[in-house]
Amino acid sequence: MGKRLIPLAAMEKIMKKCGAERVSDKAKAALKNALEEIAEEIATDAVKLATHAGRKTVKASDIKLASK
């Protein structure tokens, strides 16, 4: 079992907000894994951007740029 960075309850809330009446545990886990993979890629790129700019602090602008 991997690290739990994002709670499964949050995945259910997101899916219900989008119109799902019921959400299976496997669907919650699949969404969680997908979001965590995407978030890790964005975070890695944002750290590289901050380092390139000579900063130790990652700023919101680094996240926005990395997500494009």
C-alpha positions in Angstrom: 0.0 0.0 0.0 1.3 3.4 -1.0 1.5 6.6 1.0 -1.8 8.3 1.7 -1.2 11.9 0.8 -4.8 12.7 -0.3 -7.7 11.2 1.7 -10.2 9.0 -0.1 -13.0 11.0 1.4 -11.9 14.0 -0.6 -12.1 11.9 -3.8 -15.6 11.0 -3.0 -16.5 14.6 -2.4 -15.0 15.7 -5.7 -16.9 13.0 -7.6 -20.2 13.7 -5.9 -19.8 17.4 -6.6 -19.5 16.4 -10.2 -22.8 14.5 -10.1 -22.0 11.0 -9.0 -24.7 9.5 -6.8 -22.5 6.7 -5.5 -18.7 6.1 -5.7 -17.0 2.8 -5.3 -13.8 2.4 -3.2 -11.9 1.4 -6.3 -13.0 4.5 -8.1 -11.9 6.7 -5.2 -8.5 4.9 -5.1 -8.1 5.3 -8.9 -8.8 9.0 -8.8 -6.5 9.5 -5.8 -3.7 7.7 -7.6 -4.1 9.7 -10.8 -4.2 13.0 -9.0 -1.2 12.1 -6.8 0.8 11.2 -10.0 -0.1 14.5 -11.7 0.6 16.5 -8.5 4.1 14.8 -8.1 5.0 15.7 -11.7 3.9 19.3 -11.2 5.7 19.6 -7.9 8.9 18.3 -9.3 8.8 20.8 -12.2 7.9 23.6 -9.9 10.9 22.8 -7.7 13.2 22.9 -10.8 11.8 26.2 -11.8 12.3 27.7 -8.3 15.9 26.4 -8.2 16.6 27.7 -11.7 15.4 31.1 -10.5 17.8 30.9 -7.6 15.1 30.5 -4.9 14.6 27.9 -2.3 10.9 28.8 -1.9 8.4 27.4 -4.4 5.9 30.1 -5.3 2.4 29.8 -6.7 3.7 31.2 -10.0 6.1 28.2 -10.2 3.1 25.8 -9.7 1.1 27.6 -12.4 3.9 27.5 -14.8 4.7 23.9 -14.1 1.1 22.9 -14.6 1.0 24.2 -18.2 
